[in-house]
Amino acid sequence: MAEIYTRDEVLGRYYEKISKKQSLLFCGVGTGLIARICDSSGVDLIGIYNSGRLRMNGIAAIAGNLPVTDANGVVLEMGEKDILPQVKNTPVIAGIFGVDPTRDMRRFLHKLRELGFSGVQGFPTVGKIGGQLRAELEQVGLGFKKELSTLQMARDMGMITMSYCYNVEEAKMIADAGIDIIVSHMGLTKGGDVGTTEQSPLDVAAEKSDRILRAAKDINPRIITMCHGGSITSPEDAAYVMDHSAAVGFVGASSIERIPTEIAIKQVCKDYLSIKLK
């Protein structure tokens, strides 16, 4: 079962790597097999959230933002039965829907800790939502501030905290709230069978990431800055964004588990189907 790490242990490890000019890699996983492979590969963090299960069952990950699953229930089940038993050396965080009005979030966070999670991230996130739905969620107390308050509760319990971010205004809120890790989210990952077909070019993603991450670092210079999604789909893409922004690492999900799996299995099936009978 995954070892539980304290917030200070995890952050200390990351600050040390950054001081040595080493980038960070966080992996969002949807199956125990992928978790075991990532763990043995020496990644810095493993994340579990509802869209991972959807993604690895052939459904576009963005469906994790829709009311098609009990996001917080799914992360408990995935953690206990699928992921945590396969991880030996890596901190694991849970993607939580922090504005869930059906749960006592403090009790929920304690349950996550008992299972073996070292931290939490905000996912599904209200930050992904705009328009009238977002405005009304904010008006009734189910908005981004509520989401951040749940992450703050986890931080006060000694857990690592991470938040996706889509714009500069919310980057400032994340930094003000004392969240440990901010991830500039460039949208649903491009490519593969259930990814988007169009996303902003890589240079635009790097520029936007830089604006978001620097806005947070201006408030909290110690915040860990990561990039994710959109047109960032390969190690070369991630290196470009890190070279052209304040990002010190990459959060991979579809680009780590879905797209490489699609490519590998399609190829091996082609190879088997090419066998000619004598």
QUIBELVEN-V978195 format. One line per field, one symbol per residue. phi: phi as a letter, one per 40 degrees, with the letter a starting at -180 (. if undefined). Layout:
BEGIN
phi = ???
END
This chain:
BEGIN
phi = .dccbcdccccdccccccccgbcbbbbcbbaccccccccccgccabbbadccccdcbgbddccccbcbacdccccccccccbcdccbbbbcbbbcbccbdccbcccccccccccchccaabcadbcdccbgcccdccccbgbbcccdccccccccccgccbabcabacdccccccccgccbbbccchdcchgcbcccbacdcccccccdccccccccccbccccbbbaggccbadccccccccbaccbabbbbdccbccccdcccdcccdcccccbcc
END
